[in-house]
């Protein structure tokens, strides 16, 4: 059972854009709202983009940046909380977490788009 789950995750993280698109279509059918469906698909596919980018970094540079990634999330989260505090707003943890998670979706998408051609060129 665990082997099947690992295989499914590996396949889905190999093509995270396809996974994002499938999730978007499923959520769109379920909710009927494009904006909400896009956000949910991005939320769920961020994990797959993270796996794909880490795998590409391991393939290209032979490094697994686990601690660096974790540190980047913590620093970004602290910056978002500081901005909320400086604006004299009520600090809302879940809003900060959601912002950092969706920002990481954008950053990981860009990283994926930059690393895939590099991986292809290395293989040539």
BELZIVEN-V535879 format. One line per field, one symbol per residue. ss: DSSP state (A for helix, B for strand, O for the rest). A space follows every 50 residues. Layout:
# BELZIVEN-V535879
ss->???
This chain:
# BELZIVEN-V535879
ss->OAAAAAAAAAAAAAOAAAAAAAAAAAAAAAAOOAAAAAAAAAAAAAAAAA AAAAAAAAAAAOOOOAAAAAAAAAAAAAAAAAAAAAOOOOOOAAAAAAAA AAAAAAAAAAAAAAAAAAAAAAAO
